[in-house]
Amino acid sequence: MRRQCAMAYRVPITCEVQIDSEWRNMSAIEAHIAHRNASKRCPDCYGAMISLGSYMGARKATLQHRRGHDGCPRLPLRYSGTPTRHPEALA
């Protein structure tokens, strides 16, 4: 079994949220709770992201790319080592 270094995994805990035609960087929890229906994108590759989590209790939230690609360092299992813009990047 191959072991992965825990440091190699960068969990996307922030994203950019489009508010009034402006992209603003914020935490996964704030984006998930306060801006549920707003467009979200990865700050590294500008690919579309979705937030997943709970609205009740501990209020946990995570982010993931809608469609991954091999040029985003936030996707360690797919990352090619060269950062590139997402093919379906949000402007």
PDB file of N, CA, C and O in Angstrom:
ATOM      1  N   MET A   1       0.840  -1.177   0.000  1.00  0.00           N
ATOM      2  CA  MET A   1       0.000   0.000   0.000  1.00  0.00           C
ATOM      3  C   MET A   1       0.892   1.250   0.000  1.00  0.00           C
ATOM      4  O   MET A   1       1.858   1.336   0.759  1.00  0.00           O
ATOM      5  N   ARG A   2       0.565   2.181  -0.832  1.00  0.00           N
ATOM      6  CA  ARG A   2       1.334   3.413  -0.951  1.00  0.00           C
ATOM      7  C   ARG A   2       0.865   4.428   0.073  1.00  0.00           C
ATOM      8  O   ARG A   2      -0.330   4.710   0.166  1.00  0.00           O
ATOM      9  N   ARG A   3       1.795   4.982   0.843  1.00  0.00           N
ATOM     10  CA  ARG A   3       1.437   5.998   1.841  1.00  0.00           C
ATOM     11  C   ARG A   3       1.660   7.379   1.270  1.00  0.00           C
ATOM     12  O   ARG A   3       2.667   7.633   0.609  1.00  0.00           O
ATOM     13  N   GLN A   4       0.737   8.254   1.522  1.00  0.00           N
ATOM     14  CA  GLN A   4       0.839   9.635   1.077  1.00  0.00           C
ATOM     15  C   GLN A   4       1.202  10.512   2.269  1.00  0.00           C
ATOM     16  O   GLN A   4       0.731  10.289   3.385  1.00  0.00           O
ATOM     17  N   CYS A   5       2.021  11.483   2.026  1.00  0.00           N
ATOM     18  CA  CYS A   5       2.370  12.441   3.071  1.00  0.00           C
ATOM     19  C   CYS A   5       1.176  13.355   3.318  1.00  0.00           C
ATOM     20  O   CYS A   5       0.585  13.871   2.369  1.00  0.00           O
ATOM     21  N   ALA A   6       0.822  13.557   4.566  1.00  0.00           N
ATOM     22  CA  ALA A   6      -0.326  14.397   4.904  1.00  0.00           C
ATOM     23  C   ALA A   6      -0.128  15.831   4.425  1.00  0.00           C
ATOM     24  O   ALA A   6      -1.105  16.514   4.117  1.00  0.00           O
ATOM     25  N   MET A   7       1.103  16.295   4.356  1.00  0.00           N
ATOM     26  CA  MET A   7       1.375  17.652   3.915  1.00  0.00           C
ATOM     27  C   MET A   7       1.101  17.839   2.422  1.00  0.00           C
ATOM     28  O   MET A   7       0.926  18.969   1.965  1.00  0.00           O
ATOM     29  N   ALA A   8       1.062  16.743   1.656  1.00  0.00           N
ATOM     30  CA  ALA A   8       0.838  16.841   0.214  1.00  0.00           C
ATOM     31  C   ALA A   8      -0.606  17.194  -0.104  1.00  0.00           C
ATOM     32  O   ALA A   8      -0.896  17.657  -1.207  1.00  0.00           O
ATOM     33  N   TYR A   9      -1.500  16.989   0.825  1.00  0.00           N
ATOM     34  CA  TYR A   9      -2.904  17.260   0.592  1.00  0.00           C
ATOM     35  C   TYR A   9      -3.267  18.656   1.061  1.00  0.00           C
ATOM     36  O   TYR A   9      -3.208  18.946   2.256  1.00  0.00           O
ATOM     37  N   ARG A  10      -3.641  19.520   0.133  1.00  0.00           N
ATOM     38  CA  ARG A  10      -4.089  20.872   0.468  1.00  0.00           C
ATOM     39  C   ARG A  10      -5.599  20.881   0.403  1.00  0.00           C
ATOM     40  O   ARG A  10      -6.170  20.912  -0.686  1.00  0.00           O
ATOM     41  N   VAL A  11      -6.240  20.855   1.523  1.00  0.00           N
ATOM     42  CA  VAL A  11      -7.693  20.865   1.558  1.00  0.00           C
ATOM     43  C   VAL A  11      -8.173  22.274   1.212  1.00  0.00           C
ATOM     44  O   VAL A  11      -7.773  23.241   1.859  1.00  0.00           O
ATOM     45  N   PRO A  12      -9.034  22.394   0.190  1.00  0.00           N
ATOM     46  CA  PRO A  12      -9.506  23.729  -0.163  1.00  0.00           C
ATOM     47  C   PRO A  12     -10.440  24.283   0.905  1.00  0.00           C
ATOM     48  O   PRO A  12     -11.615  23.920   0.955  1.00  0.00           O
ATOM     49  N   ILE A  13      -9.920  25.161   1.759  1.00  0.00           N
ATOM     50  CA  ILE A  13     -10.736  25.722   2.838  1.00  0.00           C
ATOM     51  C   ILE A  13     -11.209  27.127   2.507  1.00  0.00           C
ATOM     52  O   ILE A  13     -11.969  27.728   3.267  1.00  0.00           O
ATOM     53  N   THR A  14     -10.754  27.655   1.364  1.00  0.00           N
ATOM     54  CA  THR A  14     -11.230  28.955   0.908  1.00  0.00           C
ATOM     55  C   THR A  14     -11.633  28.850  -0.553  1.00  0.00           C
ATOM     56  O   THR A  14     -11.209  27.951  -1.280  1.00  0.00           O
ATOM     57  N   CYS A  15     -12.458  29.792  -0.954  1.00  0.00           N
ATOM     58  CA  CYS A  15     -12.849  29.893  -2.354  1.00  0.00           C
ATOM     59  C   CYS A  15     -13.153  31.353  -2.647  1.00  0.00           C
ATOM     60  O   CYS A  15     -13.160  32.187  -1.742  1.00  0.00           O
ATOM     61  N   GLU A  16     -13.399  31.653  -3.894  1.00  0.00           N
ATOM     62  CA  GLU A  16     -13.833  32.983  -4.269  1.00  0.00           C
ATOM     63  C   GLU A  16     -15.314  32.903  -4.600  1.00  0.00           C
ATOM     64  O   GLU A  16     -15.753  31.990  -5.298  1.00  0.00           O
ATOM     65  N   VAL A  17     -16.079  33.857  -4.098  1.00  0.00           N
ATOM     66  CA  VAL A  17     -17.525  33.890  -4.295  1.00  0.00           C
ATOM     67  C   VAL A  17     -17.862  35.161  -5.061  1.00  0.00           C
ATOM     68  O   VAL A  17     -17.361  36.239  -4.743  1.00  0.00           O
ATOM     69  N   GLN A  18     -18.719  35.027  -6.077  1.00  0.00           N
ATOM     70  CA  GLN A  18     -19.112  36.191  -6.864  1.00  0.00           C
ATOM     71  C   GLN A  18     -20.280  36.899  -6.186  1.00  0.00           C
ATOM     72  O   GLN A  18     -21.380  36.358  -6.076  1.00  0.00           O
ATOM     73  N   ILE A  19     -20.010  38.126  -5.732  1.00  0.00           N
ATOM     74  CA  ILE A  19     -21.019  38.956  -5.072  1.00  0.00           C
ATOM     75  C   ILE A  19     -21.034  40.303  -5.786  1.00  0.00           C
ATOM     76  O   ILE A  19     -20.023  41.005  -5.826  1.00  0.00           O
ATOM     77  N   ASP A  20     -22.179  40.655  -6.344  1.00  0.00           N
ATOM     78  CA  ASP A  20     -22.326  41.916  -7.084  1.00  0.00           C
ATOM     79  C   ASP A  20     -21.243  42.069  -8.162  1.00  0.00           C
ATOM     80  O   ASP A  20     -20.595  43.112  -8.248  1.00  0.00           O
ATOM     81  N   SER A  21     -21.056  41.049  -8.966  1.00  0.00           N
ATOM     82  CA  SER A  21     -20.097  41.033 -10.086  1.00  0.00           C
ATOM     83  C   SER A  21     -18.638  41.126  -9.652  1.00  0.00           C
ATOM     84  O   SER A  21     -17.770  41.382 -10.487  1.00  0.00           O
ATOM     85  N   GLU A  22     -18.349  40.926  -8.386  1.00  0.00           N
ATOM     86  CA  GLU A  22     -16.979  40.980  -7.871  1.00  0.00           C
ATOM     87  C   GLU A  22     -16.657  39.665  -7.178  1.00  0.00           C
ATOM     88  O   GLU A  22     -17.485  39.140  -6.433  1.00  0.00           O
ATOM     89  N   TRP A  23     -15.443  39.118  -7.419  1.00  0.00           N
ATOM     90  CA  TRP A  23     -15.018  37.887  -6.762  1.00  0.00           C
ATOM     91  C   TRP A  23     -14.369  38.220  -5.430  1.00  0.00           C
ATOM     92  O   TRP A  23     -13.421  39.002  -5.375  1.00  0.00           O
ATOM     93  N   ARG A  24     -14.883  37.620  -4.343  1.00  0.00           N
ATOM     94  CA  ARG A  24     -14.358  37.863  -2.992  1.00  0.00           C
ATOM     95  C   ARG A  24     -13.904  36.546  -2.376  1.00  0.00           C
ATOM     96  O   ARG A  24     -14.616  35.544  -2.439  1.00  0.00           O
ATOM     97  N   ASN A  25     -12.724  36.556  -1.787  1.00  0.00           N
ATOM     98  CA  ASN A  25     -12.166  35.365  -1.149  1.00  0.00           C
ATOM     99  C   ASN A  25     -12.801  35.193   0.221  1.00  0.00           C
ATOM    100  O   ASN A  25     -12.908  36.156   0.981  1.00  0.00           O
ATOM    101  N   MET A  26     -13.226  33.967   0.544  1.00  0.00           N
ATOM    102  CA  MET A  26     -13.813  33.708   1.863  1.00  0.00           C
ATOM    103  C   MET A  26     -13.684  32.239   2.229  1.00  0.00           C
ATOM    104  O   MET A  26     -13.343  31.396   1.398  1.00  0.00           O
ATOM    105  N   SER A  27     -13.964  31.957   3.489  1.00  0.00           N
ATOM    106  CA  SER A  27     -13.855  30.593   3.999  1.00  0.00           C
ATOM    107  C   SER A  27     -14.965  29.715   3.446  1.00  0.00           C
ATOM    108  O   SER A  27     -15.991  30.204   2.972  1.00  0.00           O
ATOM    109  N   ALA A  28     -14.741  28.419   3.517  1.00  0.00           N
ATOM    110  CA  ALA A  28     -15.737  27.459   3.050  1.00  0.00           C
ATOM    111  C   ALA A  28     -17.035  27.599   3.828  1.00  0.00           C
ATOM    112  O   ALA A  28     -18.116  27.525   3.245  1.00  0.00           O
ATOM    113  N   ILE A  29     -16.943  27.799   5.134  1.00  0.00           N
ATOM    114  CA  ILE A  29     -18.152  27.894   5.967  1.00  0.00           C
ATOM    115  C   ILE A  29     -18.955  29.140   5.602  1.00  0.00           C
ATOM    116  O   ILE A  29     -20.174  29.061   5.448  1.00  0.00           O
ATOM    117  N   GLU A  30     -18.290  30.291   5.460  1.00  0.00           N
ATOM    118  CA  GLU A  30     -19.005  31.511   5.106  1.00  0.00           C
ATOM    119  C   GLU A  30     -19.641  31.395   3.717  1.00  0.00           C
ATOM    120  O   GLU A  30     -20.787  31.801   3.522  1.00  0.00           O
ATOM    121  N   ALA A  31     -18.901  30.844   2.760  1.00  0.00           N
ATOM    122  CA  ALA A  31     -19.438  30.681   1.412  1.00  0.00           C
ATOM    123  C   ALA A  31     -20.642  29.738   1.418  1.00  0.00           C
ATOM    124  O   ALA A  31     -21.628  29.977   0.721  1.00  0.00           O
ATOM    125  N   HIS A  32     -20.557  28.686   2.195  1.00  0.00           N
ATOM    126  CA  HIS A  32     -21.622  27.683   2.245  1.00  0.00           C
ATOM    127  C   HIS A  32     -22.887  28.208   2.923  1.00  0.00           C
ATOM    128  O   HIS A  32     -23.996  27.941   2.460  1.00  0.00           O
ATOM    129  N   ILE A  33     -22.728  28.939   3.998  1.00  0.00           N
ATOM    130  CA  ILE A  33     -23.893  29.391   4.769  1.00  0.00           C
ATOM    131  C   ILE A  33     -24.448  30.721   4.262  1.00  0.00           C
ATOM    132  O   ILE A  33     -25.652  30.842   4.038  1.00  0.00           O
ATOM    133  N   ALA A  34     -23.586  31.714   4.080  1.00  0.00           N
ATOM    134  CA  ALA A  34     -24.068  33.053   3.741  1.00  0.00           C
ATOM    135  C   ALA A  34     -24.294  33.278   2.248  1.00  0.00           C
ATOM    136  O   ALA A  34     -25.049  34.171   1.861  1.00  0.00           O
ATOM    137  N   HIS A  35     -23.641  32.470   1.409  1.00  0.00           N
ATOM    138  CA  HIS A  35     -23.732  32.697  -0.039  1.00  0.00           C
ATOM    139  C   HIS A  35     -24.008  31.379  -0.759  1.00  0.00           C
ATOM    140  O   HIS A  35     -23.318  31.016  -1.712  1.00  0.00           O
ATOM    141  N   ARG A  36     -24.996  30.697  -0.301  1.00  0.00           N
ATOM    142  CA  ARG A  36     -25.323  29.356  -0.787  1.00  0.00           C
ATOM    143  C   ARG A  36     -25.523  29.297  -2.298  1.00  0.00           C
ATOM    144  O   ARG A  36     -25.020  28.377  -2.943  1.00  0.00           O
ATOM    145  N   ASN A  37     -26.240  30.250  -2.875  1.00  0.00           N
ATOM    146  CA  ASN A  37     -26.578  30.190  -4.292  1.00  0.00           C
ATOM    147  C   ASN A  37     -25.639  30.980  -5.198  1.00  0.00           C
ATOM    148  O   ASN A  37     -25.834  31.005  -6.414  1.00  0.00           O
ATOM    149  N   ALA A  38     -24.636  31.618  -4.633  1.00  0.00           N
ATOM    150  CA  ALA A  38     -23.696  32.401  -5.434  1.00  0.00           C
ATOM    151  C   ALA A  38     -22.700  31.481  -6.142  1.00  0.00           C
ATOM    152  O   ALA A  38     -22.440  30.367  -5.688  1.00  0.00           O
ATOM    153  N   SER A  39     -22.149  31.959  -7.256  1.00  0.00           N
ATOM    154  CA  SER A  39     -21.109  31.213  -7.970  1.00  0.00           C
ATOM    155  C   SER A  39     -19.844  31.195  -7.128  1.00  0.00           C
ATOM    156  O   SER A  39     -19.479  32.192  -6.507  1.00  0.00           O
ATOM    157  N   LYS A  40     -19.183  30.045  -7.119  1.00  0.00           N
ATOM    158  CA  LYS A  40     -17.944  29.873  -6.358  1.00  0.00           C
ATOM    159  C   LYS A  40     -16.870  29.346  -7.294  1.00  0.00           C
ATOM    160  O   LYS A  40     -17.147  28.523  -8.167  1.00  0.00           O
ATOM    161  N   ARG A  41     -15.629  29.825  -7.110  1.00  0.00           N
ATOM    162  CA  ARG A  41     -14.533  29.334  -7.932  1.00  0.00           C
ATOM    163  C   ARG A  41     -13.277  29.123  -7.095  1.00  0.00           C
ATOM    164  O   ARG A  41     -13.130  29.687  -6.011  1.00  0.00           O
ATOM    165  N   CYS A  42     -12.387  28.307  -7.618  1.00  0.00           N
ATOM    166  CA  CYS A  42     -11.108  28.015  -6.969  1.00  0.00           C
ATOM    167  C   CYS A  42     -10.180  29.215  -7.142  1.00  0.00           C
ATOM    168  O   CYS A  42     -10.052  29.732  -8.252  1.00  0.00           O
ATOM    169  N   PRO A  43      -9.532  29.669  -6.069  1.00  0.00           N
ATOM    170  CA  PRO A  43      -8.616  30.798  -6.190  1.00  0.00           C
ATOM    171  C   PRO A  43      -7.329  30.464  -6.952  1.00  0.00           C
ATOM    172  O   PRO A  43      -6.609  31.371  -7.369  1.00  0.00           O
ATOM    173  N   ASP A  44      -7.034  29.181  -7.136  1.00  0.00           N
ATOM    174  CA  ASP A  44      -5.812  28.783  -7.838  1.00  0.00           C
ATOM    175  C   ASP A  44      -6.007  28.629  -9.344  1.00  0.00           C
ATOM    176  O   ASP A  44      -5.188  29.120 -10.121  1.00  0.00           O
ATOM    177  N   CYS A  45      -7.077  27.957  -9.769  1.00  0.00           N
ATOM    178  CA  CYS A  45      -7.267  27.667 -11.196  1.00  0.00           C
ATOM    179  C   CYS A  45      -8.517  28.311 -11.787  1.00  0.00           C
ATOM    180  O   CYS A  45      -8.724  28.254 -12.999  1.00  0.00           O
ATOM    181  N   TYR A  46      -9.346  28.919 -10.954  1.00  0.00           N
ATOM    182  CA  TYR A  46     -10.598  29.577 -11.356  1.00  0.00           C
ATOM    183  C   TYR A  46     -11.664  28.609 -11.858  1.00  0.00           C
ATOM    184  O   TYR A  46     -12.608  29.021 -12.532  1.00  0.00           O
ATOM    185  N   GLY A  47     -11.523  27.340 -11.536  1.00  0.00           N
ATOM    186  CA  GLY A  47     -12.556  26.361 -11.876  1.00  0.00           C
ATOM    187  C   GLY A  47     -13.737  26.486 -10.924  1.00  0.00           C
ATOM    188  O   GLY A  47     -13.575  26.897  -9.775  1.00  0.00           O
ATOM    189  N   ALA A  48     -14.926  26.130 -11.405  1.00  0.00           N
ATOM    190  CA  ALA A  48     -16.136  26.196 -10.577  1.00  0.00           C
ATOM    191  C   ALA A  48     -16.033  25.230  -9.404  1.00  0.00           C
ATOM    192  O   ALA A  48     -15.529  24.115  -9.540  1.00  0.00           O
ATOM    193  N   MET A  49     -16.522  25.679  -8.246  1.00  0.00           N
ATOM    194  CA  MET A  49     -16.508  24.858  -7.040  1.00  0.00           C
ATOM    195  C   MET A  49     -17.919  24.773  -6.466  1.00  0.00           C
ATOM    196  O   MET A  49     -18.776  25.614  -6.737  1.00  0.00           O
ATOM    197  N   ILE A  50     -18.131  23.737  -5.671  1.00  0.00           N
ATOM    198  CA  ILE A  50     -19.373  23.610  -4.921  1.00  0.00           C
ATOM    199  C   ILE A  50     -19.015  23.459  -3.455  1.00  0.00           C
ATOM    200  O   ILE A  50     -17.944  22.958  -3.112  1.00  0.00           O
ATOM    201  N   SER A  51     -19.923  23.897  -2.593  1.00  0.00           N
ATOM    202  CA  SER A  51     -19.713  23.727  -1.154  1.00  0.00           C
ATOM    203  C   SER A  51     -20.669  22.649  -0.668  1.00  0.00           C
ATOM    204  O   SER A  51     -21.829  22.582  -1.075  1.00  0.00           O
ATOM    205  N   LEU A  52     -20.153  21.825   0.199  1.00  0.00           N
ATOM    206  CA  LEU A  52     -20.922  20.727   0.780  1.00  0.00           C
ATOM    207  C   LEU A  52     -20.814  20.811   2.285  1.00  0.00           C
ATOM    208  O   LEU A  52     -19.768  21.190   2.812  1.00  0.00           O
ATOM    209  N   GLY A  53     -21.877  20.465   2.981  1.00  0.00           N
ATOM    210  CA  GLY A  53     -21.791  20.467   4.433  1.00  0.00           C
ATOM    211  C   GLY A  53     -23.135  20.566   5.095  1.00  0.00           C
ATOM    212  O   GLY A  53     -24.179  20.372   4.473  1.00  0.00           O
ATOM    213  N   SER A  54     -23.086  20.871   6.369  1.00  0.00           N
ATOM    214  CA  SER A  54     -24.270  20.930   7.207  1.00  0.00           C
ATOM    215  C   SER A  54     -24.588  22.373   7.563  1.00  0.00           C
ATOM    216  O   SER A  54     -23.688  23.185   7.775  1.00  0.00           O
ATOM    217  N   TYR A  55     -25.872  22.681   7.626  1.00  0.00           N
ATOM    218  CA  TYR A  55     -26.312  24.005   8.055  1.00  0.00           C
ATOM    219  C   TYR A  55     -26.666  24.017   9.538  1.00  0.00           C
ATOM    220  O   TYR A  55     -26.884  25.082  10.116  1.00  0.00           O
ATOM    221  N   MET A  56     -26.723  22.847  10.153  1.00  0.00           N
ATOM    222  CA  MET A  56     -27.123  22.741  11.549  1.00  0.00           C
ATOM    223  C   MET A  56     -25.982  22.133  12.354  1.00  0.00           C
ATOM    224  O   MET A  56     -25.059  21.550  11.784  1.00  0.00           O
ATOM    225  N   GLY A  57     -26.038  22.262  13.627  1.00  0.00           N
ATOM    226  CA  GLY A  57     -25.048  21.637  14.502  1.00  0.00           C
ATOM    227  C   GLY A  57     -23.693  22.307  14.407  1.00  0.00           C
ATOM    228  O   GLY A  57     -23.565  23.514  14.613  1.00  0.00           O
ATOM    229  N   ALA A  58     -22.671  21.504  14.088  1.00  0.00           N
ATOM    230  CA  ALA A  58     -21.286  21.978  14.097  1.00  0.00           C
ATOM    231  C   ALA A  58     -20.956  22.915  12.936  1.00  0.00           C
ATOM    232  O   ALA A  58     -19.896  23.541  12.941  1.00  0.00           O
ATOM    233  N   ARG A  59     -21.818  23.024  11.965  1.00  0.00           N
ATOM    234  CA  ARG A  59     -21.604  23.882  10.794  1.00  0.00           C
ATOM    235  C   ARG A  59     -20.274  23.590  10.125  1.00  0.00           C
ATOM    236  O   ARG A  59     -19.373  24.429  10.122  1.00  0.00           O
ATOM    237  N   LYS A  60     -20.158  22.424   9.570  1.00  0.00           N
ATOM    238  CA  LYS A  60     -18.963  22.039   8.838  1.00  0.00           C
ATOM    239  C   LYS A  60     -19.233  22.209   7.357  1.00  0.00           C
ATOM    240  O   LYS A  60     -20.345  21.973   6.883  1.00  0.00           O
ATOM    241  N   ALA A  61     -18.212  22.620   6.636  1.00  0.00           N
ATOM    242  CA  ALA A  61     -18.352  22.779   5.198  1.00  0.00           C
ATOM    243  C   ALA A  61     -17.039  22.421   4.512  1.00  0.00           C
ATOM    244  O   ALA A  61     -15.958  22.658   5.051  1.00  0.00           O
ATOM    245  N   THR A  62     -17.148  21.857   3.333  1.00  0.00           N
ATOM    246  CA  THR A  62     -15.992  21.563   2.506  1.00  0.00           C
ATOM    247  C   THR A  62     -16.267  22.088   1.106  1.00  0.00           C
ATOM    248  O   THR A  62     -17.410  22.361   0.738  1.00  0.00           O
ATOM    249  N   LEU A  63     -15.214  22.221   0.346  1.00  0.00           N
ATOM    250  CA  LEU A  63     -15.319  22.683  -1.032  1.00  0.00           C
ATOM    251  C   LEU A  63     -14.732  21.627  -1.948  1.00  0.00           C
ATOM    252  O   LEU A  63     -13.787  20.926  -1.585  1.00  0.00           O
ATOM    253  N   GLN A  64     -15.297  21.523  -3.127  1.00  0.00           N
ATOM    254  CA  GLN A  64     -14.699  20.651  -4.127  1.00  0.00           C
ATOM    255  C   GLN A  64     -14.954  21.223  -5.510  1.00  0.00           C
ATOM    256  O   GLN A  64     -15.925  21.948  -5.726  1.00  0.00           O
ATOM    257  N   HIS A  65     -14.076  20.891  -6.438  1.00  0.00           N
ATOM    258  CA  HIS A  65     -14.241  21.335  -7.810  1.00  0.00           C
ATOM    259  C   HIS A  65     -15.438  20.619  -8.431  1.00  0.00           C
ATOM    260  O   HIS A  65     -15.663  19.437  -8.174  1.00  0.00           O
ATOM    261  N   ARG A  66     -16.200  21.340  -9.245  1.00  0.00           N
ATOM    262  CA  ARG A  66     -17.286  20.686  -9.991  1.00  0.00           C
ATOM    263  C   ARG A  66     -16.686  19.687 -10.966  1.00  0.00           C
ATOM    264  O   ARG A  66     -17.164  18.559 -11.089  1.00  0.00           O
ATOM    265  N   ARG A  67     -15.646  20.106 -11.649  1.00  0.00           N
ATOM    266  CA  ARG A  67     -14.938  19.226 -12.578  1.00  0.00           C
ATOM    267  C   ARG A  67     -13.448  19.460 -12.370  1.00  0.00           C
ATOM    268  O   ARG A  67     -12.953  20.573 -12.543  1.00  0.00           O
ATOM    269  N   GLY A  68     -12.754  18.416 -12.004  1.00  0.00           N
ATOM    270  CA  GLY A  68     -11.329  18.536 -11.734  1.00  0.00           C
ATOM    271  C   GLY A  68     -10.502  18.569 -13.005  1.00  0.00           C
ATOM    272  O   GLY A  68     -10.989  18.239 -14.087  1.00  0.00           O
ATOM    273  N   HIS A  69      -9.250  18.969 -12.864  1.00  0.00           N
ATOM    274  CA  HIS A  69      -8.283  18.908 -13.959  1.00  0.00           C
ATOM    275  C   HIS A  69      -6.901  18.785 -13.347  1.00  0.00           C
ATOM    276  O   HIS A  69      -6.721  19.017 -12.152  1.00  0.00           O
ATOM    277  N   ASP A  70      -5.931  18.422 -14.160  1.00  0.00           N
ATOM    278  CA  ASP A  70      -4.608  18.109 -13.619  1.00  0.00           C
ATOM    279  C   ASP A  70      -3.697  19.312 -13.399  1.00  0.00           C
ATOM    280  O   ASP A  70      -2.517  19.139 -13.094  1.00  0.00           O
ATOM    281  N   GLY A  71      -4.220  20.525 -13.547  1.00  0.00           N
ATOM    282  CA  GLY A  71      -3.394  21.709 -13.356  1.00  0.00           C
ATOM    283  C   GLY A  71      -3.665  22.480 -12.085  1.00  0.00           C
ATOM    284  O   GLY A  71      -3.157  23.589 -11.922  1.00  0.00           O
ATOM    285  N   CYS A  72      -4.462  21.916 -11.166  1.00  0.00           N
ATOM    286  CA  CYS A  72      -4.772  22.623  -9.922  1.00  0.00           C
ATOM    287  C   CYS A  72      -4.070  21.962  -8.740  1.00  0.00           C
ATOM    288  O   CYS A  72      -4.274  20.775  -8.488  1.00  0.00           O
ATOM    289  N   PRO A  73      -3.240  22.719  -8.007  1.00  0.00           N
ATOM    290  CA  PRO A  73      -2.544  22.142  -6.861  1.00  0.00           C
ATOM    291  C   PRO A  73      -3.475  21.750  -5.712  1.00  0.00           C
ATOM    292  O   PRO A  73      -3.044  21.062  -4.787  1.00  0.00           O
ATOM    293  N   ARG A  74      -4.731  22.168  -5.750  1.00  0.00           N
ATOM    294  CA  ARG A  74      -5.689  21.780  -4.709  1.00  0.00           C
ATOM    295  C   ARG A  74      -6.274  20.398  -4.950  1.00  0.00           C
ATOM    296  O   ARG A  74      -7.077  19.914  -4.153  1.00  0.00           O
ATOM    297  N   LEU A  75      -5.878  19.764  -6.040  1.00  0.00           N
ATOM    298  CA  LEU A  75      -6.311  18.404  -6.351  1.00  0.00           C
ATOM    299  C   LEU A  75      -5.080  17.496  -6.381  1.00  0.00           C
ATOM    300  O   LEU A  75      -4.628  17.110  -7.459  1.00  0.00           O
ATOM    301  N   PRO A  76      -4.535  17.153  -5.220  1.00  0.00           N
ATOM    302  CA  PRO A  76      -3.245  16.471  -5.159  1.00  0.00           C
ATOM    303  C   PRO A  76      -3.199  15.119  -5.868  1.00  0.00           C
ATOM    304  O   PRO A  76      -2.138  14.725  -6.351  1.00  0.00           O
ATOM    305  N   LEU A  77      -4.300  14.409  -5.945  1.00  0.00           N
ATOM    306  CA  LEU A  77      -4.278  13.108  -6.613  1.00  0.00           C
ATOM    307  C   LEU A  77      -4.234  13.245  -8.136  1.00  0.00           C
ATOM    308  O   LEU A  77      -3.861  12.300  -8.831  1.00  0.00           O
ATOM    309  N   ARG A  78      -4.607  14.397  -8.652  1.00  0.00           N
ATOM    310  CA  ARG A  78      -4.619  14.620 -10.102  1.00  0.00           C
ATOM    311  C   ARG A  78      -3.549  15.605 -10.566  1.00  0.00           C
ATOM    312  O   ARG A  78      -3.256  15.680 -11.760  1.00  0.00           O
ATOM    313  N   TYR A  79      -2.975  16.345  -9.656  1.00  0.00           N
ATOM    314  CA  TYR A  79      -2.077  17.449 -10.011  1.00  0.00           C
ATOM    315  C   TYR A  79      -0.841  16.959 -10.767  1.00  0.00           C
ATOM    316  O   TYR A  79      -0.161  16.029 -10.333  1.00  0.00           O
ATOM    317  N   SER A  80      -0.565  17.597 -11.900  1.00  0.00           N
ATOM    318  CA  SER A  80       0.559  17.200 -12.761  1.00  0.00           C
ATOM    319  C   SER A  80       1.884  17.818 -12.326  1.00  0.00           C
ATOM    320  O   SER A  80       2.945  17.393 -12.784  1.00  0.00           O
ATOM    321  N   GLY A  81       1.834  18.811 -11.450  1.00  0.00           N
ATOM    322  CA  GLY A  81       3.047  19.489 -11.008  1.00  0.00           C
ATOM    323  C   GLY A  81       3.227  20.845 -11.665  1.00  0.00           C
ATOM    324  O   GLY A  81       4.090  21.623 -11.260  1.00  0.00           O
ATOM    325  N   THR A  82       2.420  21.133 -12.675  1.00  0.00           N
ATOM    326  CA  THR A  82       2.471  22.421 -13.359  1.00  0.00           C
ATOM    327  C   THR A  82       1.107  23.097 -13.223  1.00  0.00           C
ATOM    328  O   THR A  82       0.119  22.598 -13.761  1.00  0.00           O
ATOM    329  N   PRO A  83       1.039  24.231 -12.508  1.00  0.00           N
ATOM    330  CA  PRO A  83      -0.256  24.886 -12.348  1.00  0.00           C
ATOM    331  C   PRO A  83      -0.741  25.502 -13.664  1.00  0.00           C
ATOM    332  O   PRO A  83       0.005  26.206 -14.345  1.00  0.00           O
ATOM    333  N   THR A  84      -1.987  25.229 -14.004  1.00  0.00           N
ATOM    334  CA  THR A  84      -2.600  25.797 -15.196  1.00  0.00           C
ATOM    335  C   THR A  84      -4.027  26.247 -14.858  1.00  0.00           C
ATOM    336  O   THR A  84      -4.624  25.793 -13.883  1.00  0.00           O
ATOM    337  N   ARG A  85      -4.543  27.133 -15.672  1.00  0.00           N
ATOM    338  CA  ARG A  85      -5.917  27.611 -15.519  1.00  0.00           C
ATOM    339  C   ARG A  85      -6.884  26.496 -15.932  1.00  0.00           C
ATOM    340  O   ARG A  85      -6.605  25.733 -16.856  1.00  0.00           O
ATOM    341  N   HIS A  86      -7.999  26.413 -15.249  1.00  0.00           N
ATOM    342  CA  HIS A  86      -9.010  25.404 -15.543  1.00  0.00           C
ATOM    343  C   HIS A  86      -9.537  25.604 -16.967  1.00  0.00           C
ATOM    344  O   HIS A  86      -9.738  26.743 -17.390  1.00  0.00           O
ATOM    345  N   PRO A  87      -9.766  24.515 -17.715  1.00  0.00           N
ATOM    346  CA  PRO A  87     -10.292  24.665 -19.077  1.00  0.00           C
ATOM    347  C   PRO A  87     -11.670  25.314 -19.142  1.00  0.00           C
ATOM    348  O   PRO A  87     -12.042  25.881 -20.169  1.00  0.00           O
ATOM    349  N   GLU A  88     -12.430  25.235 -18.050  1.00  0.00           N
ATOM    350  CA  GLU A  88     -13.749  25.862 -17.994  1.00  0.00           C
ATOM    351  C   GLU A  88     -13.755  26.931 -16.899  1.00  0.00           C
ATOM    352  O   GLU A  88     -14.689  27.012 -16.101  1.00  0.00           O
ATOM    353  N   ALA A  89     -12.703  27.744 -16.873  1.00  0.00           N
ATOM    354  CA  ALA A  89     -12.519  28.758 -15.829  1.00  0.00           C
ATOM    355  C   ALA A  89     -13.651  29.781 -15.830  1.00  0.00           C
ATOM    356  O   ALA A  89     -14.162  30.170 -16.880  1.00  0.00           O
ATOM    357  N   LEU A  90     -14.028  30.207 -14.618  1.00  0.00           N
ATOM    358  CA  LEU A  90     -15.032  31.264 -14.456  1.00  0.00           C
ATOM    359  C   LEU A  90     -14.315  32.605 -14.488  1.00  0.00           C
ATOM    360  O   LEU A  90     -13.331  32.809 -13.777  1.00  0.00           O
ATOM    361  N   ALA A  91     -14.800  33.496 -15.297  1.00  0.00           N
ATOM    362  CA  ALA A  91     -14.142  34.812 -15.449  1.00  0.00           C
ATOM    363  C   ALA A  91     -14.529  35.736 -14.317  1.00  0.00           C
ATOM    364  O   ALA A  91     -14.078  36.880 -14.272  1.00  0.00           O
TER     365      ALA A  91
END
